[in-house]
Protein backbone atom coordinates (compact mmCIF):
# COMPACT_ATOMS: atom_id res chain seq x y z
CA UNK A 1 0.00 0.00 0.00
CA UNK A 2 1.10 3.54 -0.69
CA UNK A 3 1.85 5.68 2.35
CA UNK A 4 -0.70 8.23 3.59
CA UNK A 5 0.39 11.88 3.25
CA UNK A 6 -1.24 13.13 6.46
CA UNK A 7 0.22 16.58 7.13
CA UNK A 8 2.43 16.41 4.00
CA UNK A 9 1.89 19.43 1.76
CA UNK A 10 5.01 19.05 -0.38
CA UNK A 11 4.24 17.63 -3.83
CA UNK A 12 7.81 16.43 -4.49
CA UNK A 13 7.96 14.59 -1.15
CA UNK A 14 4.62 12.89 -1.89
CA UNK A 15 5.71 11.70 -5.34
CA UNK A 16 9.24 10.66 -4.45
CA UNK A 17 8.20 9.17 -1.12
CA UNK A 18 5.55 6.88 -2.67
CA UNK A 19 2.62 8.53 -0.89
CA UNK A 20 -0.96 8.51 -2.18
CA UNK A 21 -1.52 11.48 -4.48
CA UNK A 22 -5.00 12.17 -5.82
CA UNK A 23 -4.25 13.62 -9.25
CA UNK A 24 -5.31 17.27 -9.48
CA UNK A 25 -2.90 18.21 -12.27
CA UNK A 26 -5.76 18.61 -14.76
CA UNK A 27 -6.73 21.68 -12.73
CA UNK A 28 -3.10 22.80 -12.55
CA UNK A 29 -2.92 22.63 -16.36
CA UNK A 30 -6.07 24.74 -16.72
CA UNK A 31 -4.89 27.28 -14.14
CA UNK A 32 -1.56 27.73 -15.89
CA UNK A 33 -3.11 28.15 -19.33
CA UNK A 34 -6.40 30.01 -18.88
CA UNK A 35 -5.61 33.16 -16.87
CA UNK A 36 -2.88 34.97 -14.99
CA UNK A 37 -4.44 36.09 -11.68
CA UNK A 38 -6.46 33.74 -9.48
CA UNK A 39 -8.17 33.65 -6.12
CA UNK A 40 -9.53 30.53 -4.37
CA UNK A 41 -11.38 30.26 -1.06
CA UNK A 42 -11.53 26.85 0.63
CA UNK A 43 -11.73 25.67 4.26
CA UNK A 44 -8.59 24.99 6.27
CA UNK A 45 -6.87 21.61 5.78
CA UNK A 46 -8.64 21.06 2.49
CA UNK A 47 -5.63 20.87 0.15
CA UNK A 48 -4.96 24.51 -0.75
CA UNK A 49 -1.30 24.38 0.27
CA UNK A 50 -0.64 21.17 -1.68
CA UNK A 51 -2.34 22.70 -4.73
CA UNK A 52 -0.02 25.72 -4.59
CA UNK A 53 3.03 23.50 -4.10
CA UNK A 54 2.00 21.42 -7.13
CA UNK A 55 1.74 24.60 -9.19
CA UNK A 56 5.17 25.68 -7.94
CA UNK A 57 6.68 22.34 -9.01
CA UNK A 58 5.02 22.65 -12.42
CA UNK A 59 7.18 25.76 -12.89
CA UNK A 60 10.36 24.03 -11.62
CA UNK A 61 11.24 22.57 -15.04
CA UNK A 62 11.20 18.97 -13.71
CA UNK A 63 8.75 17.25 -16.06
CA UNK A 64 9.68 13.73 -14.88
CA UNK A 65 8.32 14.54 -11.42
CA UNK A 66 4.84 14.48 -13.01
CA UNK A 67 5.21 11.19 -14.89
CA UNK A 68 1.97 9.19 -14.77
CA UNK A 69 -0.13 12.26 -13.97
CA UNK A 70 -2.55 14.09 -16.26
CA UNK A 71 -0.36 17.09 -17.00
CA UNK A 72 2.62 14.94 -18.10
CA UNK A 73 0.99 13.96 -21.40
CA UNK A 74 -0.34 17.41 -22.28
CA UNK A 75 1.28 20.10 -24.39
CA UNK A 76 2.53 21.92 -21.30
CA UNK A 77 6.21 22.83 -21.80
CA UNK A 78 7.35 22.63 -18.13
CA UNK A 79 9.42 25.75 -18.75
CA UNK A 80 11.20 26.89 -15.59
CA UNK A 81 10.15 30.20 -13.97
CA UNK A 82 11.26 31.89 -10.74
CA UNK A 83 8.69 31.42 -7.94
CA UNK A 84 7.88 33.53 -4.87
CA UNK A 85 6.04 31.51 -2.20
CA UNK A 86 4.51 33.21 0.82
CA UNK A 87 2.64 31.28 3.50
CA UNK A 88 0.81 33.91 5.52
CA UNK A 89 0.02 31.41 8.28
CA UNK A 90 3.70 31.59 9.22
CA UNK A 91 3.76 35.40 9.33
CA UNK A 92 3.56 37.02 12.79
CA UNK A 93 0.54 39.31 12.90
CA UNK A 94 -0.13 40.44 16.50
CA UNK A 95 -0.04 44.07 15.36
CA UNK A 96 0.28 45.85 12.03
CA UNK A 97 3.89 46.69 12.90
CA UNK A 98 4.83 43.08 13.61
CA UNK A 99 3.02 42.03 10.42
CA UNK A 100 4.96 44.56 8.36
CA UNK A 101 8.22 43.46 9.96
CA UNK A 102 7.48 39.75 9.41
CA UNK A 103 6.65 40.35 5.75
CA UNK A 104 9.93 42.19 5.28
CA UNK A 105 11.83 39.37 6.97
CA UNK A 106 10.22 36.71 4.78
CA UNK A 107 11.07 38.64 1.60
CA UNK A 108 14.62 39.43 2.73
CA UNK A 109 15.34 35.70 3.06
CA UNK A 110 14.67 35.18 -0.65
CA UNK A 111 16.36 38.46 -1.57
CA UNK A 112 19.54 37.43 0.25
CA UNK A 113 19.45 33.88 -1.12
CA UNK A 114 19.36 35.33 -4.64
CA UNK A 115 22.20 37.77 -3.87
CA UNK A 116 20.17 40.87 -4.66
CA UNK A 117 21.03 44.26 -3.20
CA UNK A 118 17.54 45.47 -2.23
CA UNK A 119 16.59 47.40 0.87
CA UNK A 120 13.49 49.29 1.99
CA UNK A 121 11.53 49.95 5.15
CA UNK A 122 8.32 48.91 3.34
CA UNK A 123 7.46 45.29 2.61
CA UNK A 124 5.51 46.34 -0.50
CA UNK A 125 8.63 47.97 -1.98
CA UNK A 126 10.71 44.88 -1.24
CA UNK A 127 8.04 42.72 -2.87
CA UNK A 128 7.93 44.86 -5.98
CA UNK A 129 11.70 45.02 -6.38
CA UNK A 130 12.15 41.30 -5.76
CA UNK A 131 9.71 40.53 -8.60
CA UNK A 132 11.54 42.83 -11.02
CA UNK A 133 15.00 41.54 -10.04
CA UNK A 134 13.94 37.90 -10.44
CA UNK A 135 12.51 38.64 -13.89
CA UNK A 136 15.74 40.33 -14.94
CA UNK A 137 18.05 37.65 -13.47
CA UNK A 138 16.30 34.62 -15.00
CA UNK A 139 14.79 36.19 -18.10
CA UNK A 140 11.48 34.57 -17.23
CA UNK A 141 8.39 36.10 -15.72
CA UNK A 142 7.74 35.41 -12.05
CA UNK A 143 5.16 33.14 -10.41
CA UNK A 144 3.68 34.49 -7.16
CA UNK A 145 1.87 32.03 -4.87
CA UNK A 146 0.34 33.33 -1.62
CA UNK A 147 -1.19 30.82 0.77
CA UNK A 148 -3.71 31.80 3.51
CA UNK A 149 -3.74 35.42 2.38
CA UNK A 150 -6.32 36.29 5.08
CA UNK A 151 -4.62 34.75 8.14
CA UNK A 152 -3.34 38.09 9.52
CA UNK A 153 -6.94 39.34 9.59
CA UNK A 154 -8.62 36.13 10.76
CA UNK A 155 -6.26 35.80 13.72
CA UNK A 156 -7.27 39.23 14.99
CA UNK A 157 -11.03 39.26 14.41
CA UNK A 158 -11.62 39.42 18.16
CA UNK A 159 -9.80 42.77 18.04
CA UNK A 160 -11.33 44.63 15.10
CA UNK A 161 -8.94 47.57 15.27
CA UNK A 162 -5.91 45.28 14.86
CA UNK A 163 -7.69 43.28 12.14
CA UNK A 164 -8.36 46.48 10.18
CA UNK A 165 -4.80 47.72 10.65
CA UNK A 166 -3.50 44.37 9.36
CA UNK A 167 -5.90 44.60 6.44
CA UNK A 168 -4.44 47.98 5.50
CA UNK A 169 -0.92 46.53 5.51
CA UNK A 170 -2.05 43.64 3.29
CA UNK A 171 -3.93 45.97 0.93
CA UNK A 172 -0.73 47.89 0.23
CA UNK A 173 1.27 44.66 0.00
CA UNK A 174 -1.03 42.83 -2.43
CA UNK A 175 -1.78 46.04 -4.28
CA UNK A 176 1.62 46.16 -6.01
CA UNK A 177 0.87 42.97 -7.95
CA UNK A 178 -1.33 44.65 -10.56
CA UNK A 179 1.41 47.10 -11.51
CA UNK A 180 3.82 44.16 -11.83
CA UNK A 181 1.82 42.54 -14.64
CA UNK A 182 4.67 42.77 -17.22
CA UNK A 183 6.88 40.81 -14.83
CA UNK A 184 4.38 38.15 -13.74
CA UNK A 185 3.57 34.80 -15.31
CA UNK A 186 1.00 33.67 -12.76
CA UNK A 187 -0.40 34.97 -9.47
CA UNK A 188 -2.49 32.73 -7.22
CA UNK A 189 -3.88 33.64 -3.78
CA UNK A 190 -5.73 31.24 -1.50
CA UNK A 191 -7.51 31.74 1.80
CA UNK A 192 -10.47 30.71 3.90
CA UNK A 193 -12.57 33.87 3.87
CA UNK A 194 -13.47 36.21 1.05
CA UNK A 195 -13.18 39.64 2.59
CA UNK A 196 -14.71 42.35 0.45
CA UNK A 197 -12.48 43.08 -2.50
CA UNK A 198 -12.74 46.81 -1.87
CA UNK A 199 -11.16 46.36 1.54
CA UNK A 200 -8.28 43.98 0.75
CA UNK A 201 -7.88 43.81 -3.02
CA UNK A 202 -8.80 47.36 -3.98
CA UNK A 203 -5.53 47.63 -5.88
CA UNK A 204 -5.77 44.10 -7.26
CA UNK A 205 -9.14 44.00 -8.98
CA UNK A 206 -8.11 41.70 -11.83
CA UNK A 207 -8.27 38.44 -9.86
CA UNK A 208 -10.29 35.58 -11.36
CA UNK A 209 -12.23 34.22 -8.40
CA UNK A 210 -12.66 30.47 -9.02
CA UNK A 211 -14.24 29.69 -5.63
CA UNK A 212 -17.74 29.02 -6.99
CA UNK A 213 -16.85 28.33 -10.62
CA UNK A 214 -18.23 24.96 -11.72
CA UNK A 215 -15.03 24.12 -13.63
CA UNK A 216 -13.04 24.28 -10.38
CA UNK A 217 -15.59 22.90 -7.91
CA UNK A 218 -13.40 19.84 -7.25
CA UNK A 219 -9.98 21.52 -7.37
CA UNK A 220 -9.48 20.59 -3.68
CA UNK A 221 -10.91 17.64 -1.75
CA UNK A 222 -11.38 13.98 -2.69
CA UNK A 223 -14.19 12.89 -5.00
CA UNK A 224 -16.12 9.72 -4.15
CA UNK A 225 -14.78 7.91 -7.22
CA UNK A 226 -11.26 8.73 -6.09
CA UNK A 227 -11.96 7.03 -2.77
CA UNK A 228 -12.23 3.68 -4.53
CA UNK A 229 -9.45 4.42 -7.00
CA UNK A 230 -6.78 5.58 -4.55
CA UNK A 231 -7.78 4.20 -1.14
CA UNK A 232 -9.37 0.77 -1.75
CA UNK A 233 -6.48 -1.07 -0.07
CA UNK A 234 -6.69 1.19 2.97
CA UNK A 235 -10.45 0.63 3.19
CA UNK A 236 -9.98 -3.16 3.01
CA UNK A 237 -7.25 -3.01 5.64
CA UNK A 238 -9.33 -0.94 8.06
CA UNK A 239 -12.43 -3.09 7.45
CA UNK A 240 -10.54 -6.25 8.35
CA UNK A 241 -9.11 -4.72 11.52
CA UNK A 242 -12.43 -3.30 12.71
CA UNK A 243 -14.40 -6.45 11.83
CA UNK A 244 -16.81 -4.80 9.41
CA UNK A 245 -18.86 -7.38 7.55
CA UNK A 246 -17.59 -5.95 4.28
CA UNK A 247 -15.65 -2.99 2.97
CA UNK A 248 -18.81 -1.49 1.49
CA UNK A 249 -20.35 -0.95 4.94
CA UNK A 250 -17.19 0.86 6.06
CA UNK A 251 -17.28 2.90 2.86
CA UNK A 252 -20.84 4.00 3.65
CA UNK A 253 -19.80 5.07 7.15
CA UNK A 254 -16.83 7.01 5.75
CA UNK A 255 -19.14 8.87 3.37
CA UNK A 256 -21.67 9.63 6.09
CA UNK A 257 -18.98 11.13 8.32
CA UNK A 258 -16.61 12.87 5.92
CA UNK A 259 -18.29 13.26 2.51
CA UNK A 260 -20.79 15.93 1.51
CA UNK A 261 -18.73 19.04 0.73
CA UNK A 262 -19.73 20.74 -2.51
CA UNK A 263 -19.19 24.03 -4.29
CA UNK A 264 -21.46 23.38 -7.25
CA UNK A 265 -24.34 21.44 -5.67
CA UNK A 266 -23.63 18.50 -7.98
CA UNK A 267 -20.45 16.65 -7.06
CA UNK A 268 -19.66 15.83 -3.45
CA UNK A 269 -16.20 15.83 -1.90
CA UNK A 270 -14.60 14.08 1.05
CA UNK A 271 -12.58 16.04 3.59
CA UNK A 272 -8.97 14.91 2.87
CA UNK A 273 -7.62 15.62 6.35
CA UNK A 274 -10.33 13.59 8.06
CA UNK A 275 -10.05 10.70 5.58
CA UNK A 276 -6.29 10.41 6.02
CA UNK A 277 -6.63 10.72 9.79
CA UNK A 278 -9.21 7.92 9.77
CA UNK A 279 -6.88 5.53 7.97
CA UNK A 280 -3.90 6.52 10.12
CA UNK A 281 -5.67 6.37 13.49
CA UNK A 282 -8.13 3.63 12.53
CA UNK A 283 -11.22 5.07 14.14
CA UNK A 284 -14.17 7.34 13.33
CA UNK A 285 -13.70 10.73 14.96
CA UNK A 286 -14.20 14.45 14.30
CA UNK A 287 -10.59 14.92 13.17
CA UNK A 288 -11.01 18.08 11.07
CA UNK A 289 -13.20 19.83 13.61
CA UNK A 290 -10.88 18.95 16.49
CA UNK A 291 -7.92 20.43 14.61
CA UNK A 292 -9.18 23.94 15.34
CA UNK A 293 -12.36 25.99 15.36
CA UNK A 294 -12.06 29.74 14.77
CA UNK A 295 -12.99 31.46 18.03
CA UNK A 296 -14.47 34.44 16.20
CA UNK A 297 -17.17 32.20 14.70
CA UNK A 298 -18.34 31.02 18.11
CA UNK A 299 -18.21 34.58 19.43
CA UNK A 300 -20.29 35.76 16.49
CA UNK A 301 -22.95 33.12 17.19
CA UNK A 302 -22.93 33.90 20.92
CA UNK A 303 -23.44 37.59 20.17
CA UNK A 304 -26.28 36.76 17.76
CA UNK A 305 -27.76 33.49 19.04
CA UNK A 306 -30.82 33.60 16.80
CA UNK A 307 -28.53 33.23 13.76
CA UNK A 308 -27.71 29.69 14.86
CA UNK A 309 -31.24 28.49 14.08
CA UNK A 310 -31.07 29.99 10.60
CA UNK A 311 -28.30 27.64 9.44
CA UNK A 312 -30.49 24.76 8.33
CA UNK A 313 -31.74 24.88 4.74
CA UNK A 314 -30.41 28.36 3.97
CA UNK A 315 -30.90 30.08 0.62
CA UNK A 316 -28.30 32.74 -0.20
CA UNK A 317 -27.33 34.65 -3.32
CA UNK A 318 -23.84 34.39 -4.72
CA UNK A 319 -23.15 38.01 -3.79
CA UNK A 320 -24.08 37.28 -0.16
CA UNK A 321 -21.66 34.34 -0.07
CA UNK A 322 -19.02 36.16 -2.06
CA UNK A 323 -17.51 38.39 0.61
CA UNK A 324 -17.28 39.28 4.28
CA UNK A 325 -16.85 42.73 5.78
CA UNK A 326 -14.75 42.95 8.94
CA UNK A 327 -17.20 45.38 10.55
CA UNK A 328 -20.41 43.73 9.31
CA UNK A 329 -19.90 40.01 9.66
CA UNK A 330 -22.84 37.62 9.45
CA UNK A 331 -22.73 33.97 10.43
CA UNK A 332 -23.81 32.14 7.27
CA UNK A 333 -21.16 33.40 4.77
CA UNK A 334 -18.38 32.86 7.32
CA UNK A 335 -19.60 29.38 8.19
CA UNK A 336 -19.79 28.50 4.48
CA UNK A 337 -16.33 29.79 3.71
CA UNK A 338 -14.87 28.10 6.79
CA UNK A 339 -16.36 24.71 5.86
CA UNK A 340 -19.22 24.37 8.35
CA UNK A 341 -21.84 24.79 5.63
CA UNK A 342 -21.76 23.52 2.07
CA UNK A 343 -23.74 23.85 -1.16
CA UNK A 344 -26.65 21.42 -1.44
CA UNK A 345 -28.00 22.82 -4.70
CA UNK A 346 -27.79 25.86 -6.97
CA UNK A 347 -30.66 27.61 -8.70
CA UNK A 348 -29.37 29.59 -11.69
CA UNK A 349 -32.73 30.57 -13.17
CA UNK A 350 -33.65 33.34 -12.85
CA UNK A 351 -30.31 35.05 -12.16
CA UNK A 352 -28.58 35.79 -9.91
CA UNK A 353 -27.71 32.29 -8.73
CA UNK A 354 -29.08 31.21 -5.36
CA UNK A 355 -27.32 28.61 -3.23
CA UNK A 356 -29.08 26.26 -0.82
CA UNK A 357 -26.74 25.49 2.09
CA UNK A 358 -26.59 22.78 4.76
CA UNK A 359 -24.07 21.14 7.07
CA UNK A 360 -21.98 18.72 5.02
CA UNK A 361 -21.73 15.57 7.16
CA UNK A 362 -21.90 13.94 10.58
CA UNK A 363 -18.42 15.09 11.58
CA UNK A 364 -19.29 18.76 11.24
CA UNK A 365 -22.89 18.47 12.42
CA UNK A 366 -22.22 16.59 15.65
CA UNK A 367 -18.95 18.27 16.65
CA UNK A 368 -20.15 21.77 15.80
CA UNK A 369 -23.39 21.43 17.74
CA UNK A 370 -21.62 19.92 20.77
CA UNK A 371 -19.22 22.84 20.69
CA UNK A 372 -22.11 25.31 20.46
CA UNK A 373 -23.66 23.84 23.61
CA UNK A 374 -20.33 23.82 25.42
CA UNK A 375 -19.51 27.40 24.43
CA UNK A 376 -22.98 28.84 24.97
CA UNK A 377 -23.25 27.32 28.43
CA UNK A 378 -19.49 27.62 29.14
CA UNK A 379 -19.55 24.09 30.53
CA UNK A 380 -16.63 21.80 29.86
CA UNK A 381 -16.76 19.50 26.85
CA UNK A 382 -16.85 16.30 28.95
CA UNK A 383 -19.96 17.54 30.82
CA UNK A 384 -21.60 18.44 27.53
CA UNK A 385 -20.93 15.01 26.02
CA UNK A 386 -22.19 13.28 29.17
CA UNK A 387 -25.40 15.34 29.08
CA UNK A 388 -25.81 14.47 25.42
CA UNK A 389 -25.64 10.72 26.10
CA UNK A 390 -28.12 10.94 28.97
CA UNK A 391 -30.57 13.04 26.94
CA UNK A 392 -30.52 10.50 24.14
CA UNK A 393 -31.40 7.70 26.54
CA UNK A 394 -34.16 9.75 28.18
CA UNK A 395 -35.75 10.72 24.87
CA UNK A 396 -35.76 7.10 23.75
CA UNK A 397 -37.54 6.13 26.97
CA UNK A 398 -39.91 9.10 26.83
CA UNK A 399 -38.80 10.39 30.25
CA UNK A 400 -39.78 14.07 29.92
CA UNK A 401 -39.02 14.86 33.57
CA UNK A 402 -35.52 13.47 33.14
CA UNK A 403 -35.05 15.54 29.99
CA UNK A 404 -36.06 18.67 31.89
CA UNK A 405 -33.55 17.85 34.64
CA UNK A 406 -30.69 17.58 32.12
CA UNK A 407 -31.73 20.82 30.41
CA UNK A 408 -31.72 22.57 33.76
CA UNK A 409 -28.21 21.37 34.51
CA UNK A 410 -26.97 22.62 31.15
CA UNK A 411 -28.57 26.03 31.51
CA UNK A 412 -27.37 26.26 35.11
CA UNK A 413 -23.80 26.14 33.84
CA UNK A 414 -24.20 29.48 32.06
CA UNK A 415 -22.06 31.97 34.05
CA UNK A 416 -24.02 34.83 35.61
CA UNK A 417 -22.01 37.44 33.70
CA UNK A 418 -22.89 35.76 30.39
CA UNK A 419 -26.54 35.21 31.17
CA UNK A 420 -28.57 36.67 28.32
CA UNK A 421 -32.12 37.81 28.92
CA UNK A 422 -33.25 36.69 25.50
CA UNK A 423 -35.45 33.85 24.42
CA UNK A 424 -33.19 33.26 21.40
CA UNK A 425 -30.24 32.33 23.62
CA UNK A 426 -32.09 29.46 25.30
CA UNK A 427 -33.81 28.54 22.07
CA UNK A 428 -30.38 28.18 20.40
CA UNK A 429 -29.07 25.78 23.04
CA UNK A 430 -32.21 23.65 22.95
CA UNK A 431 -32.04 23.53 19.14
CA UNK A 432 -28.38 22.48 19.26
CA UNK A 433 -29.12 19.69 21.73
CA UNK A 434 -31.97 18.26 19.65
CA UNK A 435 -29.96 18.54 16.43
CA UNK A 436 -27.04 16.64 17.95
CA UNK A 437 -29.39 13.88 19.03
CA UNK A 438 -30.31 13.45 15.39
CA UNK A 439 -33.94 14.49 15.70
CA UNK A 440 -35.78 16.26 12.93
CA UNK A 441 -36.09 19.70 14.49
CA UNK A 442 -36.95 22.88 12.63
CA UNK A 443 -36.78 26.39 14.00
CA UNK A 444 -38.74 29.55 13.25
CA UNK A 445 -41.20 27.91 10.83
CA UNK A 446 -43.53 30.30 9.04
CA UNK A 447 -47.18 29.21 8.90
CA UNK A 448 -50.35 31.11 8.05
CA UNK A 449 -50.95 32.05 11.70
CA UNK A 450 -47.43 33.24 12.47
CA UNK A 451 -44.04 31.67 13.25
CA UNK A 452 -43.63 28.46 15.22
CA UNK A 453 -40.59 28.59 17.50
CA UNK A 454 -39.72 24.94 16.79
CA UNK A 455 -41.12 21.58 15.75
CA UNK A 456 -39.59 18.28 16.81
CA UNK A 457 -40.59 15.17 14.85
CA UNK A 458 -40.16 11.71 16.36
CA UNK A 459 -41.28 8.32 15.06
CA UNK A 460 -44.86 8.60 16.31
CA UNK A 461 -45.15 12.12 17.71
CA UNK A 462 -44.72 15.69 16.59
CA UNK A 463 -43.97 18.33 19.21
CA UNK A 464 -45.08 21.86 18.29
CA UNK A 465 -43.02 24.03 20.61
CA UNK A 466 -43.23 27.56 21.96
CA UNK A 467 -40.47 29.22 24.01
CA UNK A 468 -41.10 31.96 26.53
CA UNK A 469 -38.61 34.00 28.53
CA UNK A 470 -39.58 35.75 31.77
CA UNK A 471 -37.41 38.52 33.15
CA UNK A 472 -38.11 37.94 36.84
CA UNK A 473 -36.44 40.19 39.44
CA UNK A 474 -34.04 38.34 41.74
CA UNK A 475 -35.98 39.27 44.91
CA UNK A 476 -39.44 38.37 43.62
CA UNK A 477 -41.44 36.04 45.85
CA UNK A 478 -41.91 32.36 44.98
CA UNK A 479 -45.68 32.84 44.67
CA UNK A 480 -45.33 35.76 42.27
CA UNK A 481 -42.82 33.84 40.16
CA UNK A 482 -45.01 30.73 40.13
CA UNK A 483 -47.99 32.77 39.01
CA UNK A 484 -45.96 34.40 36.24
CA UNK A 485 -44.69 31.03 35.03
CA UNK A 486 -48.21 29.56 34.96
CA UNK A 487 -49.46 32.54 32.97
CA UNK A 488 -46.58 32.15 30.48
CA UNK A 489 -47.32 28.42 30.11
CA UNK A 490 -51.01 29.19 29.56
CA UNK A 491 -50.16 31.94 27.05
CA UNK A 492 -47.84 29.63 25.15
CA UNK A 493 -50.46 26.91 24.88
CA UNK A 494 -53.10 29.45 23.84
CA UNK A 495 -50.75 30.81 21.16
CA UNK A 496 -50.13 27.36 19.68
CA UNK A 497 -53.86 26.63 19.56
CA UNK A 498 -55.08 30.09 18.58
CA UNK A 499 -52.66 30.53 15.69
CA UNK A 500 -53.17 27.01 14.39
CA UNK A 501 -49.53 26.02 14.65
CA UNK A 502 -50.43 22.31 14.75
CA UNK A 503 -52.49 22.44 11.54
CA UNK A 504 -49.35 21.84 9.47
CA UNK A 505 -49.24 18.27 10.80
CA UNK A 506 -52.93 17.30 10.83
CA UNK A 507 -52.44 14.86 7.93
CA UNK A 508 -49.13 13.44 9.13
CA UNK A 509 -50.60 10.33 10.85
CA UNK A 510 -48.62 11.27 13.94
CA UNK A 511 -49.81 12.35 17.36
CA UNK A 512 -49.39 16.12 17.59
CA UNK A 513 -48.37 17.35 21.03
CA UNK A 514 -48.09 20.95 22.17
CA UNK A 515 -45.07 21.82 24.29
CA UNK A 516 -44.26 25.11 26.00
CA UNK A 517 -40.90 25.82 27.65
CA UNK A 518 -40.64 28.82 29.97
CA UNK A 519 -37.21 30.11 30.94
CA UNK A 520 -36.75 32.44 33.89
CA UNK A 521 -32.97 32.17 33.77
CA UNK A 522 -30.17 29.68 34.34
CA UNK A 523 -31.58 26.47 35.86
CA UNK A 524 -35.16 27.72 36.16
CA UNK A 525 -37.06 26.04 33.34
CA UNK A 526 -40.63 24.87 33.28
CA UNK A 527 -42.16 22.67 30.60
CA UNK A 528 -45.76 21.72 29.89
CA UNK A 529 -46.74 19.13 27.29
CA UNK A 530 -50.35 18.46 26.22
Secondary structure, 3 states (H helix, E strand, C coil): CCECCCCCCCHHHHHHCCECCCCCHHHHHHHHHHCCEEEEECCCCCCHHHHHHHHHHHCCCCHHHHCCCHHHHCCCCCCCCCEEEEEHHHCCCCCHHHHHHHHHHHHHHHHHHHCCCCCCCCHHHHHHHHHHHHHHHHCCCEEEEEECCCHHHHCCCCCHHHHHHHHHHHHHHHHHHHHCHHHEEEEEEEECCCECHHHHCCCCCCCEECCCCHHHCCCCCEEHHHHHHHHHHHHHHHHHHCCCCCHHHHHHHHHHHHCCECCCCCCCEECHHHHHHHHHHCCCCCHHHHCCCCHHHHHHHHHCHHHHHHHCCEEEEHHHHHCECCCCCCHHHHHHHHCCCEEEEEECCCCCCEEEEECCCHHHHHHHHHHHHHHHHCCCHHHHHHHHHHHHHHHHHCCHHHHHHHHHHHHHCCCHHHCCCCHHHHHHHHHHHHHHCCCEEEEEEEECCEEEEEEEECCCEEEEEEEEECCCCCCCCHHHHHHHHHHHHHHHHHHHHHCCHHHHHCCCCCEEEEEEEEEEECCEEEEEEC
